[in-house]
Amino acid sequence: MPFCTQCGSEVQPTDTFCAACGAVQGGGASAPEAAPKSASSRDPFEGLDERRAAIFCYVPLVGWIASIVVLAAERFRNSRETRFHAFQGLYLFVAWLFVDWVFSPFTHWAEPMKAISSIMKVGVFGAWIFMLVKTSQGETFRLPLLGELADRSVSEQK
């Protein structure tokens, strides 16, 4: 019985990969076989369809995490529409940060500006809810400015 060239575990003579460590074996079958999936190498998005992944990108205040995960995931690498939603959700979060961290601190000096800041926050939050609804209905809606940026970002990735 042969042993793995990497970790020393027992392997079958026809194995292309070691079941324990995944290392390529020299005496494998002529046709390449897929490596066995261990618990750590399994795709965490295996059961997640593209529409749900896109919806998660618009969850208010935390959708940016889903956007980054979608953009980094191999599963969605070729899904232009899902990547568009991830970029647009990320840019929507950046708009929220701009209003909350950059614009709002300046409103302490001018009382009328506080109302404008609040309206802008409600607007961004409303855009998140609007995009959640549109995306859950299977529609691709491009927000002004942010949609154009997301389109450019997706096209630059190819």
C-alpha positions in Angstrom: 0.0 0.0 0.0 1.5 3.4 -1.0 1.8 6.4 1.2 1.3 10.1 0.6 4.5 11.9 -0.5 3.5 15.0 1.6 2.1 13.8 4.9 2.7 10.0 4.9 -0.9 9.0 5.1 -2.0 5.8 3.4 -3.3 6.3 -0.2 -4.7 4.0 -2.9 -2.5 3.4 -5.9 -5.0 5.1 -8.2 -5.5 8.2 -6.0 -4.4 11.5 -7.7 -4.7 13.4 -4.4 -4.1 12.5 -0.8 -7.4 12.3 1.2 -5.8 13.7 4.3 -3.8 16.7 3.0 -4.8 17.1 -0.6 -1.3 16.8 -2.0 -0.9 15.6 -5.6 0.3 11.9 -5.8 2.6 10.7 -8.5 1.0 7.3 -9.2 -2.5 8.6 -9.8 -4.9 7.7 -12.6 -4.3 9.2 -16.0 -7.5 11.3 -15.9 -7.3 14.1 -13.3 -9.8 13.7 -10.5 -11.2 16.3 -8.2 -9.6 16.5 -4.8 -11.9 15.3 -2.0 -13.5 18.1 -0.3 -12.6 18.4 3.4 -14.8 20.4 5.8 -12.4 23.4 5.5 -12.3 23.5 1.7 -16.0 23.2 1.1 -17.6 26.2 -0.7 -19.6 28.1 1.9 -21.9 29.5 -0.8 -22.8 26.1 -2.2 -26.5 26.5 -1.4 -26.7 30.2 -1.9 -28.2 31.3 -5.2 -27.2 34.5 -6.9 -30.4 36.5 -6.1 -30.0 35.9 -2.4 -26.4 36.8 -2.5 -27.3 40.1 -4.2 -30.1 40.7 -1.7 -27.6 40.4 1.2 -25.5 43.1 -0.3 -28.2 45.6 0.5 -28.9 44.9 4.1 -28.7 48.3 5.8 -25.4 49.0 7.7 -24.0 45.4 7.3 -24.5 44.7 3.6 -21.0 45.8 3.0 -19.7 42.7 4.6 -21.8 40.5 2.2 -20.6 42.7 -0.7 -17.0 42.0 0.1 -17.6 38.3 0.6 -19.4 38.1 -2.7 -16.7 40.0 -4.5 -14.0 37.7 -3.0 -15.9 34.4 -3.6 -14.9 32.2 -6.5 -18.5 31.1 -6.9 -19.6 34.6 -8.1 -16.5 35.4 -10.1 -18.4 35.1 -13.4 -21.8 36.4 -12.3 -21.8 40.0 -13.7 -25.2 40.8 -12.1 -24.3 39.6 -8.7 -21.0 41.4 -8.8 -22.9 44.6 -9.9 -25.2 44.3 -6.8 -22.1 43.7 -4.6 -20.4 46.8 -5.9 -23.5 49.0 -5.8 -24.2 47.8 -2.2 -20.7 48.7 -1.3 -20.9 52.1 -2.8 -24.2 52.7 -1.0 -22.5 52.0 2.3 -19.7 54.4 1.3 -22.4 57.0 0.7 -23.8 56.3 4.2 -20.3 56.7 5.7 -19.8 60.0 3.8 -23.1 61.4 5.2 -22.5 60.0 8.7 -18.8 60.7 9.2 -18.0 63.5 6.9 -21.1 65.6 6.3 -22.8 65.2 9.7 -19.9 66.6 11.9 -20.1 69.9 9.9 -23.8 70.3 10.9 -22.9 71.2 14.5 -22.0 74.7 13.3 -25.1 75.4 11.3 -28.5 74.5 12.6 -30.3 74.2 9.2 -27.6 71.7 8.1 -28.8 69.2 10.7 -32.1 68.8 8.9 -30.2 68.3 5.6 -28.0 65.7 7.2 -31.0 63.8 8.6 -32.7 63.9 5.2 -29.6 62.5 3.5 -29.4 59.7 6.1 -33.0 58.8 5.5 -32.4 58.9 1.8 -29.5 56.5 1.9 -31.4 54.2 4.3 -34.5 54.4 2.0 -32.2 53.5 -1.0 -31.1 50.4 0.9 -34.7 49.3 1.5 -35.7 50.1 -2.1 -32.8 48.0 -3.4 -33.7 45.1 -1.1 -37.2 45.1 -2.6 -36.1 45.5 -6.2 -33.5 42.8 -5.9 -35.8 40.4 -4.1 -38.2 40.8 -7.1 -35.4 39.9 -9.5 -35.0 43.4 -10.9 -31.7 45.1 -11.5 -32.1 48.7 -10.7 -29.2 51.1 -11.2 -29.1 53.9 -8.7 -28.0 57.3 -10.1 -24.2 57.7 -9.9 -23.7 54.6 -7.8 -25.1 52.3 -10.5 -22.7 53.8 -13.0 -19.8 53.3 -10.7 -20.8 49.7 -10.1 -21.1 49.1 -13.8 -17.6 50.5 -14.4 -16.2 48.4 -11.5 -17.7 45.2 -12.9 -16.4 45.9 -16.4 -12.9 46.7 -15.2 -12.7 43.3 -13.4 -12.8 41.3 -16.7 
